[in-house]
């Protein structure tokens, strides 16, 4: 999971000492062909 993530975050939710949920939020940068 971590090696495929370039930019973003991973959230681990714990209840009663056990991992119950893992969320992966990935950010993708879109490149424009416009020159500024």
C-alpha positions in Angstrom: 0.0 0.0 0.0 2.8 2.5 0.9 5.0 1.8 -2.1 2.2 2.7 -4.6 1.4 6.0 -2.8 3.4 9.0 -4.2 1.5 11.9 -2.5 -1.2 11.6 0.1 -2.0 10.2 3.5 -3.0 7.0 5.2 -5.3 7.0 8.2 -5.5 4.1 10.6 -8.7 3.9 12.8 -8.3 2.0 16.1 -11.2 0.9 18.3 -10.7 -1.0 21.6 -7.0 -1.6 20.7 -7.8 -3.1 17.3 -7.3 -1.7 13.8 -10.8 -1.5 12.3 -10.3 0.8 9.3 -7.5 1.9 7.0 -8.1 4.9 4.7 -5.8 5.8 1.8 -6.1 9.3 0.3 -4.0 9.9 -2.7 -3.3 13.2 -4.3 -2.7 13.4 -8.0 -1.0 16.5 -9.6 -2.5 17.3 -13.0 0.0 19.0 -15.3 -1.2 21.6 -17.8 0.2 22.1 -21.3 -0.2 25.9 -20.9 2.8 28.1 -20.5 2.5 30.9 -18.0 
